[in-house]
Amino acid sequence: MSLRTTSSQTIGPYLHIGTTWLVTDNLAANAGTGERITVEGRIIDADGAAVNDALLDLWQANAHGKYAHPADTQDKPLDPGFTGFGRVQTDNEGRFRFTTIKPGPVPASNGGMQAPHININLFMRGLLRQLVTRVYFADDAAALASDEVLARMSEARRATLLAHRIADGAYEWNIVLNGNAETVFFDY
């Protein structure tokens, strides 16, 4: 009996070759409303080494806080040019970059609102399951303070999910896969 990982149980090593045609790094290309922003960063391991074979699936609400999905029945406008879905790959230095619309707040299970965020599924060689995380925006202080998901973690852990404004319309957010500064990943 072999206990080796089979090709159906791991992502790589051909992730970039097989998924290049799926890349959508400009989610805002056809969007009609909202603040256009760019999020850039790196994916690194605990030693600071670049992860050069990762794929990030992005999923978010529009500027009004509505997902382009039939399950979102909120009485908020849809932006017909904005699907809220994209996919980006890392380069040889582990960098990624995408352009989107800054999302609006969405309902929380406690009856409040979740702070604006982008949901991220991370795929890469060696993972048997994708990693699930979120990116929030550090300049949304009031919304962050009342977000039910962020309230469940320490301030230090919360900081790993915050993108910081580096220029007008540009944010930086890095993903650390393990170690003391490991990004928060969620069970699903």
C-alpha positions as CSV (number, residue, x, y, z in Angstrom):
1,M,0.0,0.0,0.0
2,S,1.4,3.4,-1.0
3,L,0.9,6.4,1.1
4,R,2.4,8.9,-1.4
5,T,0.3,11.9,-2.5
6,T,-1.3,11.4,-5.8
7,S,-1.8,14.1,-8.4
8,S,-5.5,14.4,-7.4
9,Q,-4.4,15.3,-3.9
10,T,-2.0,18.2,-4.5
11,I,-2.0,21.4,-6.5
12,G,1.4,21.4,-8.2
13,P,4.0,21.6,-9.4
14,Y,2.1,22.8,-12.6
15,L,-0.2,25.3,-11.0
16,H,1.0,28.3,-13.1
17,I,1.0,26.3,-16.3
18,G,-2.5,25.0,-16.0
19,T,-4.2,28.1,-14.6
20,T,-2.7,31.0,-16.5
21,W,-5.8,31.4,-18.7
22,L,-7.9,31.8,-15.5
23,V,-6.1,34.9,-14.2
24,T,-8.4,37.9,-13.7
25,D,-6.3,40.5,-12.0
26,N,-8.6,43.5,-12.8
27,L,-12.0,42.9,-11.2
28,A,-12.9,46.6,-11.7
29,A,-12.4,46.7,-15.5
30,N,-16.2,46.9,-16.1
31,A,-17.4,48.1,-12.8
32,G,-19.7,51.2,-12.8
33,T,-19.5,52.4,-9.2
34,G,-17.1,52.4,-6.3
35,E,-13.6,53.4,-5.4
36,R,-11.0,51.6,-7.5
37,I,-8.2,50.2,-5.5
38,T,-5.1,48.1,-6.0
39,V,-4.0,45.5,-3.5
40,E,-0.4,44.2,-3.7
41,G,1.8,42.1,-1.5
42,R,3.9,39.0,-1.2
43,I,3.4,35.4,0.0
44,I,6.2,34.2,2.2
45,D,7.0,31.3,4.5
46,A,8.3,31.6,8.1
47,D,11.8,32.1,6.9
48,G,10.9,35.0,4.6
49,A,11.3,32.9,1.4
50,A,9.0,33.8,-1.5
51,V,6.2,31.4,-2.5
52,N,6.4,31.6,-6.2
53,D,3.7,29.1,-7.2
54,A,0.6,30.3,-5.4
55,L,-2.9,31.2,-6.8
56,L,-5.3,33.5,-5.0
57,D,-9.0,33.2,-5.6
58,L,-10.7,36.5,-4.7
59,W,-14.4,36.9,-3.9
60,Q,-16.0,40.1,-2.6
61,A,-19.1,42.2,-2.4
62,N,-19.5,45.3,-4.6
63,A,-19.2,48.9,-3.3
64,H,-22.8,48.7,-1.9
65,G,-22.1,45.5,0.1
66,K,-23.9,43.1,-2.2
67,Y,-22.5,39.9,-3.7
68,A,-23.2,39.1,-7.3
69,H,-24.7,35.8,-6.2
70,P,-28.4,34.6,-6.1
71,A,-28.0,33.8,-2.4
72,D,-27.5,37.5,-1.6
73,T,-31.0,38.7,-1.3
74,Q,-30.3,42.1,0.2
75,D,-32.2,45.0,-1.2
76,K,-29.0,46.7,-2.5
77,P,-28.1,47.5,-6.0
78,L,-26.0,45.1,-8.2
79,D,-23.3,46.5,-10.4
80,P,-23.9,44.6,-13.6
81,G,-20.2,45.1,-14.7
82,F,-18.8,43.8,-11.4
83,T,-18.8,40.1,-10.6
84,G,-16.6,40.4,-7.5
85,F,-14.5,37.4,-8.5
86,G,-10.9,37.3,-9.7
87,R,-7.8,35.1,-9.6
88,V,-4.1,36.1,-9.4
89,Q,-0.9,34.2,-9.3
90,T,2.4,35.0,-7.5
91,D,5.5,35.8,-9.5
92,N,9.0,34.5,-8.9
93,E,9.4,36.8,-5.9
94,G,6.1,35.7,-4.4
95,R,4.4,39.0,-5.3
96,F,0.8,39.4,-6.3
97,R,-1.3,42.4,-7.4
98,F,-4.9,43.0,-8.3
99,T,-7.2,45.9,-9.0
100,T,-10.8,45.9,-7.7
101,I,-13.5,48.0,-6.1
102,K,-13.3,48.7,-2.4
103,P,-16.1,46.5,-1.1
104,G,-19.0,47.8,1.1
105,P,-19.9,46.3,4.4
106,V,-22.0,43.1,4.4
107,P,-24.4,41.7,7.0
108,A,-23.0,39.7,9.9
109,S,-24.7,36.7,11.6
110,N,-25.1,38.8,14.8
111,G,-27.4,41.3,13.0
112,G,-24.6,43.9,12.7
113,M,-22.3,44.5,9.7
114,Q,-19.0,43.0,8.8
115,A,-16.3,45.5,7.9
116,P,-15.4,45.7,4.2
117,H,-13.2,42.8,3.2
118,I,-12.2,40.5,0.4
119,N,-12.4,36.7,0.8
120,I,-9.3,34.9,-0.3
121,N,-8.8,31.2,-1.1
122,L,-5.1,30.3,-1.4
123,F,-3.9,27.4,-3.5
124,M,-0.3,26.3,-3.9
125,R,2.0,23.3,-4.3
126,G,2.0,21.1,-1.3
127,L,-1.4,22.0,0.1
128,L,-4.0,19.3,0.2
129,R,-6.7,21.9,0.9
130,Q,-6.8,25.5,0.1
131,L,-6.2,28.1,2.8
132,V,-9.0,30.5,3.5
133,T,-8.4,34.0,4.8
134,R,-9.6,37.6,4.4
135,V,-8.1,41.0,3.8
136,Y,-9.6,44.0,5.6
137,F,-8.6,47.7,5.2
138,A,-6.7,49.3,8.1
139,D,-8.2,52.7,7.4
140,D,-11.8,51.5,8.1
141,A,-11.2,51.8,11.9
142,A,-14.9,52.2,12.9
143,A,-16.1,49.2,10.9
144,L,-13.1,47.1,12.0
145,A,-13.9,47.8,15.7
146,S,-17.4,46.2,15.3
147,D,-16.6,43.3,13.0
148,E,-17.8,40.1,14.6
149,V,-15.0,38.0,12.9
150,L,-12.2,40.3,14.0
151,A,-13.6,40.5,17.5
152,R,-12.9,36.7,18.0
153,M,-9.1,37.2,17.7
154,S,-6.4,39.1,19.5
155,E,-5.2,42.4,18.2
156,A,-1.9,40.9,17.1
157,R,-3.7,38.2,15.1
158,R,-6.1,40.7,13.7
159,A,-3.2,42.8,12.3
160,T,-2.3,39.9,9.9
161,L,-5.5,40.5,8.0
162,L,-5.1,44.3,7.6
163,A,-4.1,45.9,4.3
164,H,-2.4,49.3,4.8
165,R,-2.7,52.2,2.4
166,I,0.6,52.9,0.7
167,A,-0.6,55.5,-1.8
168,D,-3.8,57.0,-3.1
169,G,-6.0,54.0,-4.0
170,A,-3.2,51.4,-3.3
171,Y,-2.9,49.0,-0.4
172,E,-0.3,46.5,0.7
173,W,-1.0,43.2,2.4
174,N,1.3,40.3,2.8
175,I,0.5,36.6,3.5
176,V,2.8,34.7,5.9
177,L,2.3,31.0,5.8
178,N,3.6,30.1,9.2
179,G,5.7,31.3,12.2
180,N,5.1,34.1,14.7
181,A,3.5,36.5,12.1
182,E,1.4,33.8,10.4
183,T,-1.7,35.2,8.7
184,V,-5.0,34.1,10.2
185,F,-6.5,31.3,8.2
186,F,-10.1,30.1,8.7
187,D,-11.6,26.6,8.9
188,Y,-14.5,26.1,6.6
